[in-house]
Amino acid sequence: MAWVYLLAAGALEIVWAFSMKQSDGFTKLTPSAITIVTMIGSFALLALAMRSLPLGTAYTIWTGIGAVGAFTVGVLFLGEALTPMRMIAALLIVSGLVMMKISAH
């Protein structure tokens, strides 16, 4: 169940990162509220996952999901550049996440 919590926490991290961007520096109410609520949910789920997963594994995977997810959302919905170097960087992050998952006990 810890892995389900961790994946959900990572998904909420993507949502809060996107809504924070949409909040325009917390000047827009709805995206600001979504950011705060999803941040709290993300941290709560991460805390639940950390009950049984090692800190290094849980935190690395949580931030990795957020980083690659935010990158993907930026490219797909915000018109951010999809360059070969950025793709390689994202693939390296994903490969690191896979290695962390494989090495977790």
N, C-alpha and C positions, 0 to 999 in steps of 0.2 A: 504494500500500500504506500510505502514511503516514496517509491518511484512515481506513482500516480500523483501524489502531492507535489513532488518536485516538478513534474512536467506541467501541472496546472499553475504552479507558482511562476514558472518560466513564461507560460502563455500570458499570465496577468502582467508580467514585467514588460512584455511587448506592448500590451494595451496601454499601460501607464506611460511608457516612453512616447508612444504615438500621441496620446492625449495631452501629455505635457507639451509636446511640440505644437499641438493645436491650441493650447491655452494662451499662447502668445505671452509668455512670461507671467502666467497666472492672472492675466487681465480679463479672460473670458470665463464666466462662471461655470457653464456646463462642462467644458473640457477640464477645467481645474478640479471640479468635484469628482469627475471620473478618474482623474489622476490620483487623487488622494484615496479614494475608495479602493481602487485596484492596487495601489501601493500597499495599503494595509492588508488586503487579501493576499497579495503576493508574499509579503513578509510572514504572515501567519502560516501560510502553507509551507513556506521554506522552513519555518520553525518546527512544524510537524514532521517534515521529512528528516530534519536533523536529529530527531529523537533516535533514529536507528541508522542513519547514514553518516559516514565520516564527514567532518567539517569540510575538509579539502575537496572531497568529491561533490558534496551537495552544493557548496558555494560556487565551485568552478562550473558545474553543469548549469546551475541557475543563471549565472552571469553569461555563460556562453549561449544559452537559449535566447536570452534577452538581446545579446549583441547581434547574433546572426538573424534573429527575428526582426529586430529593429532595422537592420541593414536591408533585409528583404522588403519590409513594409516601405522603407524610404524609396527603394527602387521602384516598387510596384505602384505606390499610391502618391508619392511626393515628387516624382520625377528626378530623383537623385541618380547620379551617374553609375552605370554598371560597366566598370572597366575591368580588363583582365587582372590587374593587380588587386583590385578590391575582391574579385571573385576568388582569386588564389588565397587571399587573406581569410575570407569566410570559410573556404575549404580547410585551411589549416586549423581554424578554430573548431570546426566540426570534427576533424580528425583527432584533435586533442580531447574533445568531449567523449568520443568513442573510446579512446584509450583510458580515460578516467572511469568510464562505465565498466569496461572490461577488467580494470584493476581493482574495482571496489569489492570489498568482502562482505 
